Amino acid sequence: MTDGNQVILIDDEKSVRMAISQTLELEDFEVNAFASAQGVLDQLSIDWPGIIVSDINLPGMSGLELFEAVKKIDKEIPFILITGHGDISMAVNAIRDGAYDFIAKPFSNTDFLEVVHRATEKRRLTIENRQLRLELVAQNAPGPRIVGNTPGIHRLRQVLLQVADTGADILIQGETGTGKELVARFIHEHSLRRGKAFVAINCGAVPDSIMESELFGHEKGAFTDAKTQRIGKLEHANGGTLFLDEIESMPMSMQIRLLRVLEERRLERLGSNTGIDLDLRILAATKVDLKHLSESGTFREDLYYRLNVVRVDIPPLRDRKDDIPLLWQHFSLVAIAQYKRESEPLSAARMHSLLSYDWPGNVRELRNLAERYVLMGEAGSFEFDQIIINENNPGVMTLPEQMERFEKTLLEQELLRQKGSIKDTMDALGLPRKTLYDKMRKYGLDKDIYK
């Protein structure tokens, strides 16, 4: 059963609900049945992947009234009406207003299932096209890019684009080196605040003694060394975005003050009694589990829940190894442009070594290695020797899995080298066109990515 095989069924006759539910479940649909429209709208959202089947005549809100309410949530959710003979004209009018279809009682299971399958496929394509449009926006928009095509990165981009314009404060969680600041900048650049300041502060790098002044600013004479007025990071980010990295390192006293700012959107500089209204978004990042810290008493629980309205988790590189060839190409091209150096493409054997490594330093470690490779070549990159050692201990991968990984690497490297040209890749690898296409389909490779 897939997420796309969801059906909400509304009919006030219990025997009809049971019969239709059984018919759908035998076809591997997940059915959520209701006797009335009450509670149905709570199940829906803009990205809900299912369809709705509803009788027209319902107690309370009618099927047609429910259809109008559903359109306000997402007008592209397929809505199928079950009608009696006297309701057909109303159903026809509803179709003109955007309902997917209607089916008149009595109906055969075959006819009913045909309509349901078509509606389900339409919804699947609608969701898929929306995701592709989001991906297109993400890949072509100016500013930071989140590079990768693995399912985890696709989901990450979709979540970020969904929340970027909401204005909600966001908690970003990921291991060291996964790109938490990149994600924060991505959110800022895809929000309505993109024209305002993006202000970043590493809470773990600021001494506790100056943290309050750094965040809140101070007036002249507020303390011994306060010779001039200082605008703090919170005020400097007014209108834009404040990024608090390593939030887990913030002193408890500052956590209390930050919580008040989050709740009131207002601050006072040190040495001042005048409040300053703030219009800013807070993005906080952590490499540890803040919930665990809050339970142990080392991080304020109320601040954790205030920050955790929206949480974004960044997958570590070891969980997205299929992105390594694309990331390597990206970092290499950036380094070539930055240092104005030529660089040989990485051999398939070397790339296989990279794919076999666990990357404790995550994407940052890969980026640093790519830069050193551009500057010094393989001979000057000591890390390659360490990675090759790791290759001899490939963990739990079976021999067929290792062979498939190597074959995929060869294909990716050649597609990169030939800039996505199918003909040149065929010639270089000595493969017939159909064989090459079959292998690309098997490994989910798209020639357009390598152009």
N, C-alpha and C positions, 0 to 999 in steps of 0.2 A: 504493500500500500504506500503510495507516495503522497506528499503534502498537497499536490495538485488535484488529488481525487477526493476533495472535500465537497459535501453537499449539505446545505441547510434546507431542511424540509419543514414546511408549515402546513398543517391540516388539522382541523378541529375534530375530525372523525378518527377515533382511535384505530379502528379496523383498517381504514385507508392508510394511516400513518405506518402501521405495522407491515402492511402488504408492500407498500412502496419502499420502505426501509429495507425489507428483506430482499426485494428485487435488486436494489442498488448494492447492498452488501455482498450479494452473490457475484456482482461484477467488480468487487474489490474497491468499492467506494466507502469512504468514511462518512457516516450519516449522523448529523446532529438534528434530532426531530423536536419540533415544538407544536403545542396545541393551539397557540395563538402567536401574535407578533411580539408579545412582551418578551424582552430579553434578547431578541434577535440582533438588534442594532449594536448591542454591547459586544457581539462576537466579530464585528466587521472592522476593517481598517483598509487603508489605501492599498496595502500590499497583501491583503488576504487572498489566498490562491484558489478559492473555491467558487461554487455557483449556488444560486438560490432557486428552489422549487416551492411555489406557494399557491395554495387555493385562493381564489378571489374572495370568496365569502368566509370571513373569519370573525370571531367575536372581538369586539373592541375595534382596534385598527384593522381595516380591510386589507386585502392583498394589494390593491391598487395604491392605498395610502402608504403601505409599507414600501412599495416600489419607489414612490416619490421620495421617501426618507432615505432609502438606500442610495439613490442617485446623488444625494448631497454628500455622502461619504465617498463614493466612487461610482460615477455613472457608467463605468465599463465593467462592473460586476454583472455577468449574465444572469438575468432574472426570467425564469420560466413560470408562466401562469397556468394553473389547472382550472379549467372552466366547465360549467354546465352549459347546456345549449342556449340558455337565456343570457349568458354572459359573454358570448362570442364577440358581439359588437364592441363591448368594453375592452376585451382583450386585444382586438384589432387596433383600437385607438391607443392602447398602451404600447403596442409594438411601434406605432408611429412616433410615440414619445420616447422610445429607446429600449423597451423590453426586448429580451432576446427572442422569445417564441411563446406560443401557448399550445396546450394540448387539451382537447375536449374529452370529457367523460362520455361514455366509457372508452378506454384506450387500451391498446395491446402493449404488452411489455416491450415488444420489439420496437414499436414506434417510439415509445417513451425513452428507451435506452439510446436510441439513435440520436434523439434531440439532446439528451444529457451528455453523451460523448462529444457531440459537436460543440456544445457550450463549454465543456471542460477544456477542449483543445483550444478554443478561442481565448479562454481565460489564461491558459498557459502561455500562449503566444503574446498576449497583452503584457503579462508580467515580464516575460523574456525581453520584449522590445523596450519596455521601460528601463530594465536593467542595462540593456545595451546602450540606450541613450545616455544614461547616467555615466556609463563607462566612457563613452565618447566625450562627454563634457569633461570628465576627470582627466583623460589622456591629452586633450587638446587645449585645456585652459592654461593660461599663464600661471607662473608660480611653481611651487614645489610639486613634484610628481611622486606618487607612490607606485613604484615599479614592481610588476609581477603579474602572473596570470593564474596562480594556483587558487583553488577554491577559497582558502582562508583570506587571501588578499582581495579577491573579488568581493567577499562578504564585508571586509573592512572598508573598502571604498564605498560600497553601497550604504553602509551605516553612516559613514562620515558625510556623504552627500545628503542623506536624509536629515541629519541633525545640524548641518552647518549653518543653516539660516534660521534655526529655531530660537537662537539666543540663549539657550540653556547652558548652564555651567556643566563642564564635562570632566570626568576623571579618566585619565589615560593610564593604562597599566601595561607594562611590558618589561622584559629583562633588559639589563644594561646592553646598549648597542643595537636595540631593535628599531630605533628611530622615533622616539617619543616626541622630540621637538619637531621633527619633520611632519608628523601627524598633526601637531598643534598648529604649525604654520599652514598646513593644508586646510585645516578647518577655518582658520582666519581668512585665507585668501579666497575661500569659496563662500564666505558669509557677506552680509551687507556691511560689515565693518572693514572690508578689505582696504578701503581708502584711508583708514585711520591707523594709529600706531599699533604695532605688535611689540609688546615689551616682555622680555624673558628674564627671569631671575632664578638662579640655582640656589635653592634654600640650603643645600648642604655645603655650599662654598662661601656663604656669608657668615662671619663670626656672630655669635649670639649677641654680643655687646652692641653691634650696630644694626641688627636686624630690624628693630623697630623704626629707626631713622630711615633705613633703606626702603622700607615698605610705605611708611606713613609720612615721611618727610618731617621737617622741623622748622620752627621759627628762629630767627636770630636771637641768641641769648637763652635758648631753651635749656642748654646745659653748657658746661665749661668751654668746650671747643666749638660751640655753635656760633661761629663768627658771622655767618650769613644765613639767609633763608635757604632751605633746600626743599625741592619738590620730590616727593617719594614716588616709587614705582607705581603704586595704585593710582595716584593722581595723574602721573605722566601717561598712563594707559587710558585715561578717561576718553570715552568715545570709541575706544578700540578693544584690544584683547590683552589680558595679562596672563602670561604663562608661568606657573609656579612649578619648576622642576624639582624632583626629590622632595616632595611635600612632606614625606615622612620624617625629614630632618628638621622641620620647623619646631622651634621651642614651644613648649606647652603654653606659655604666656602669650605668644604670638598667635597660636591657634585660637585662643579665646577672642582676641581682637579681630582676627580674620573672619571668624564666624559672625561677629556682629556686623562687619562690613558686608558680608554676603547677604545677610538678612535685611539690612537697612539700606544698602547701597549709599553709604554716607561715611565720611571719615573726619577726623580732626588731626591736624598736624601736632607734633609734640610741641608743647608750649603755647598752644592756641586753644581757645574755647569756642571757636567758630567752626561750625560744621560745613563740609563741602560735599555737595551732592555728586554722586558718581553714576555714570552710564557706561558700564564696561562689562565684558564677559571674562569669567575666570576659567582657565583651563589648567588643571592640576595633573601632574604626572608622578607616578611612583613605580619603583621596581619591586616592591614587596606587597604583601597582602595587607591592606589597611584595615580590613575587617578584623583580621587576627590581631593586629596591633591595638585596635580599639578595644577588643575583648580582654587584652592583657593589661590595659590601662596606660599604654605608652603613646596612644593617639586618641584625641577626643572623639568619642562615639558620635556626638551630635554634629561635629564637623564632617566626619566620615559620611554620614547619611546626607548631609547638605551637599557635599561634593558629588555624591554617588547618584544623582538624579539620572544622569546618563553616563554609562561606563563603556569605554572602548578598550578592548583587549587586542594587543599586537602580537601575532604569532612569532615565536622565535624562528631563526633561520633553519634550524634542524628539522622543523615541521613544515618547511616550504622549500625543500631542496631543489625542486623542479624549477624554481625561479632563479637559481644560481647562474645559469648561462646568460639569461637576460640581464641580471644585475651586473655580472662581470662586464658585459658589453657596455652597459650604461656607464659604469664607473671608469672603465678604460677610456671611453670617448671623452668623458669629462676631464680626465687626467691628461690625455693627449692634447686637448685644447688649452688646458691651464698651463702645462709645462712646455708646450710647443715641441713635442717630441714625437717621433715615429715609433710604432710598436707592432711587433708581429702578433698575429692572432694566436691565441692559446691552442696548443695541440689537443686533440681529442683525449689522449692519454692523461695529460695534465688536468683537463676538465673533469675527467672521471675521478681523478684524485680529489678534486674539490668537492665533488658530489658524494664522496665517501667519508668526508670529514664532518665532525659534529659541530663545529663553529661555536665554541663557548663565548666568543666575543660578538657573535651574531653579525648583522649586516655591516657594522662598523669595522669588524675584523676583515671581512671580505673586501670592503672599500679600500682599507689601508693596504692590503695585499695587492689589489689591482693597481693602486698608485705606485707602489714599489716596483711592480713588474714593468710598468710603463717607463719608469726612471732607470731601472737597473737590469731588466731582463731576468730570466730564470736564474742565472748564475749568482746574481746579487740578492736574491730573495730567499733568505734562510728558512722562512716559514714553509716553503714548498717541501723542504726535506722533512719537516715535522708532519706535514699533511700526507706525504708518501708513506711514512711509517704507519699512520692511521689507516691507510688504504689496505695494508696487509691484515687488518683486523676489522672486516666490514660488518661486524655485529651479527644480527640475526637474518641478514639477507641471504636467500638461497641462491644457488648458482644460476637458475633461470632468471631470478630477479636481477642479479648483477649483470647478466648478459643483456636483458632488456634495457637496464639503465644505461649500459655502455652504448647500445644501438641507438637509443634516443639521443644520447650525447653527441654521437657522430652526426646524426641527422641535423640536430640543432646547430652544431658548429659549421656544417657545410651550408646550411641555409643562411646563417649569419655571414659567412664568407662570400656567398653568391648574392647577398642582399635580397633574398627571397625569390630569386629566379628559379622556377621549377626546371626549365630546360638546362641551365648551367649546373644545377644540383644533380639532375639525372646523369649528365655527362661525367661529372666529377666522381660520383659514387658508382657509376656503371649500372644504374638501375633502370628498368623500364618505367614508363610514366605511371602505369597502373600500380605497379609495386610500390613506387614512391608515395603515391597518393594513399594507398592502403596503409602504409606504415605511418604516414603523417596523421591519418585519421585515428589509427590505433593509439598514438601517443598524444593526440589532441594538439597538434602543431598547426599553426596558421601562418602561411607564407607572408601575409601582410605585416606581421609583427616584426619581421626581420628586414624589412625594406629600409 
